[in-house]
């Protein structure tokens, strides 16, 4: 019997609507090759345009509409005229939290054919994964504004680390490290943040005792940011809190040569709810509508989705094709120094598939 996967497509804003169709084309090639079926439901108006028109990024029952899907493929969120905190907290973050997608997984790889701005970031040597806690930490909703409009106006933002929340993401990171090279680095700042980060460090040490096969260390976030640039090949799995992981993964993507190729997975590892996959890049309103957006981030995210859905061979075929199109051809979108359109780049990648 053919396996059917129900996929929600949320193009979102800007180039999101331009990079999802190439990802869908690649997914359809893999479905035919490996004999599974993908049925798509598009939520094309869940966007900043909808917010400006109706006052909400998605309908009130949006989470319920997605609940029966097997996975979600997201394009991008954000556009001029809508503050970023409004667009993110109106769509992306409610999905992450409503479906307990507590692992944000961001692979970073230097591909042959992409010149990194970092001299020591060489193809075949830099291949790491940032595991970011995705639903609590510094991005909590606890806090507020006081004395609005007065000279003593203030804002309070509370960081929330729970034992359950930190432990589950640490277990995921240690397990991932045990399947890779057996090396893990924990990002901390316990020399300056007196409560939450020592608690994080304590839990890292506790969970490490259950993974004797994994060699681990910890780095203060400022030193770690420097070492990611100076010694990027040193790292394999990096586990970090919500804020630290967000910053580190974008930095690492830049080290790899372009944030335009980087993917992310928002995972509910227990599979009680759908997981969501997206390119790391934003909506890029400056190039939206010109047909030159780099589709690689969305295509790689689609590969991660297939791996999550139980099709690792199909996922490898896609990442192999990404490596081939970069190493063996001169087809490049403008962000990678070329002149190819989104469609031309996609056509070349599918040809290599």
N, C-alpha and C positions, 0 to 999 in steps of 0.2 A: 504494500500500500504506500502511495506517495505521501510523504510528510508535507503538511501544509503549515506555513508560518504566517501569522497575521501581523503585518507591519504597519505601524502608524507613521506617516510622513508629515512632519511639521516644517515647512520651508522657512517660516519666520520672516525675517527682514533682509533687505539688501541683497547681497550675493547668495544668501541662503537658498533662494529660489533658483539660482543658477547652478549651484553645485550639487543639489540633490538629484536632478535628472541624470547626470553622469553616473552618480553612485548607483542609481536604480538600474541603469543600463548594464553596469558591471554585475550587479546582483542577478539580473535576469540571465546573463551569460552563464554564471555559475549554477543557477537553478537548472538550466537545461543540461549542463554538463553532468551534474551530480544527481539529477533526478528528484529534486524536491520542488515544492511549489511555494511561491511567495504571493500572498494576496495583500494589496496595499489599500489603505484608507488615508486619504489626504485631508489635512486640516489647514488648508491654504490661507484662511483668513485669520488665523491665530497670530497676531502680529501687532506692531506699533501702529500700523494704519487702522487696525480694528480698535485699538485703544483710543486713538484720536476721534474715531467715529462713534464709539459706543461706551468708552470709559473703562474698558477691560481688555486685557490681552487675549483672554480666552473666555468661553462661556462659564457660567457659575458651575455647571456640571461637567466641566472639561476633564477633570481627573477621572470621573466615572466613565466618560466616553472612551478613555484610553485603557481602562482597567482590564478588559478582556483581550488586549493585544499581547503578542509574544515579545515584541520589542518596539522601540521608538527610534526613528532616525530624524534628527533635528538638523536644520540648516544653520541658522544664526539668529541672534536676537539683538535688537537695538537699532535706533535710527534717530537722526537729529529731530528735535522737537519733543522727544519723550525722554525724561531723565533716565539714566541707566538703572538706577535703583528701582524705578517704576517698572521698566520692561523686564528686568531679571526677576524681581519678586512677584511679577504678575504672571510669569509663565515658567521659566526654567527652574527656579528654586522650588515652587510648589510641586512640580513634577518630581524633582529629586527627593523631596521630603515626604510627599504623599505616598510614594512607592518605596520608601526606605532604601534609596540608592546610596548607601553609605560609603561605597568605595568609588572614588574617581581614579580611573586608571589611565595614565598617559605615557605611552611608549615613546622613546626618543632614539633615533638612529641616524647616523651620518651615512648617507648613501653615496656610493661611487657616482661621480658626475655632478655632485653638488659641492661647491666650494664653501666650506665653513669660514666665517670670519675669524675663527680661532685656529691658530696654527697647529695646535696639538689635537685638534678634533679631526681625526683621520678616518676615512671609510674602513669599515671592518673592525675598528677598535672601539668606537663609541656606540654602545647599544645598551640603553638603560631604561628603567621604568620608574616613574614617580607614582607612588600610591598615596593618594591624598584623602584624608578624612573629609566627607562630603556633606554632612548634614548638621554638624554642631560646631564646636570650637569657637573661633572668632566671629563666625557668621551667624551668631545667635540672634534671636529677636528680642532678647531681654535688654531693657534699657529704655531711654526716652529723652525728651527735651523738656527743659524746665526754664521758667522765667523768660518766655519768648518775647522779644522786643525790648527787653531791658538790658542795661549794661552788664548785668551779671548773668546773662543768658548762658545756659550750659547744655551739653549733650553727654549722656552716659551710655556707654555700650558695654554690655557684660559678655565676657567670654565664658562659655559653658563646656567643660570637659566632664563627661560621665565615665565611670569605670566600664560600663557596658559598651558605650560608644567607642572609646579608645581601644579597648581590648579586641573588639571584633575586627577593626581595621588593622590592628597589629597582627592578629592571627592570619588575616588574609595576606599581608605583606611577607611575613615569615614563611608561610606556605609557598608563596610565589618564589621567594628567594631559594627555597629548598629545591624547587624544580628548575631553577636557572643555574647560576654559578655558585650559589651558597654564600652570597655576600649581601649584607643589608646595612644601610646607614640610616640612622634616625636623626631627623632635624629637630633641634631644640633651641631654647634660649633661656635655660634655667639659671644662667648667671645674672639675668636682669629681670625676668618675670618670675615672681617669687612663689606663686601658688600653683598655677596651672601647669607650667612647664616642668617643675620638679615632680608633679603628679604624673605627667606624661612619661618622664624618664623612669620613674618607679615602675610603671606598668610595662614599659619596654623591657626592663630587666626581668620582671616577673615572667613575661611571655617568652622571652629568649630561653629560659630554662627548659621549656618544652620543645625547643628546636635546636638540639645540641649540634646538628649537622650544619647550622648556619653560623658563619662568623659575622659578628656585628660590631658596629661602633656608633658613636653619636658625635654630631658636629653642631656647634652653634650656628644659627642660620646665617649670620653675616660671614663667618669663615667658610661655610658650605657654599654660599653663593660665589665666593672668590675661587674656591677649589673646583667648582663646576666649570669655570672658565679656564683655570690654569691646568687642571688635571682631569678632563672630562672622562677619559678612558678608565679612570679609577673606579667609577661607580657602576653598580648593577641595579639593585633595588633601593630606592630612597623612599622612606615612609615619613609623612609629615602631616601636620595639622591642616585644617582647611585653608587658612591664610597662607601659611608657609608653602604648602603644596601648590597652591594656585600660582604663587610668584615663581617658585623654583621650576615648575614645568614650563612656563613661558620662557624663562631664561634658558632652560636646556634646549627648547625648540629653536631659539635663536642661535644657540651654539651649533645646532645641527644644520643651520643654513637658511631656514625659512620657517616662520610660524605657519605659513600657508600649507605645509604638508602634514602638520601635526594633528593626530586624532585624539579623541578622549572617549572613554566609556564610563557611564554612570551606572554602577552595577548594584543590583540586589542579589548578592551571591546565593541566598537561599531560594531564589526564583519564586518567591511568593507573589511578586509583582513584576511587571515588565521593567526591563532595563532600558536605558536610553544611550544612544551613540551620536556623536557630533564631532565636527571639526573644531579645533581649538580657535581658529581665526574668528574674527568678529564679522559684522555685516558689511564692512568696507563700503560705506555709502559713496566714497569718492570714485569707485570704479563700478558701482552697481549699474546694470543696464548696458554695459559696454561689451559684454561677452568675453571678457579676458580673465575672469576669476580662475584661480588655480583649484581644480577639483580634487587634488590628491588627498587633502585632509578628509574630505567627505568620503572618498573612495576607501581610504585606509580605515576610517570609522566603520564603514560598511563591512569590511573584512573582519574587524573585531566583533561586529554583530553576528556574522556567520559563525565565528569561532564559539561565541557564547551560545548560539542556537544548536551547537553540536555538529558543525561542519568544518573541522580544522583543516582538512585538505583543501577545501575551497578557499578558506581564508589564506592559506599559504600560497595558493596560486595567484591570488590578488597581490599580496605583498611581493611575490617574486616578479610579477609583471611591473609593479611600481619600480622595483630595483632595476629591471631591464630597460624600461623606457628612459630612466635617468642615466644609466651607464652606457647604453648602446645606441642611443639616438641623440640628436641635438634638438629634439622637440621640447620646447620650454614655453611656459606662459611668462608674461612680462615680469612678474615678481621674482622669477628665477633667471632673468636676463635674456629671455627669448621673445619671440613675436607671435607664438601660437595662440589661437583663440581657445576658449574652454572646449568647444566642440572638436577642434583639431587635436588637441591634447588627448581628449577622451578617445577619439577614433584611433589614435596611434596606440594607446594603452590596450584597447580592446583587440587591436590587431595582434599585439604581442601575447595576449591571452590565448 
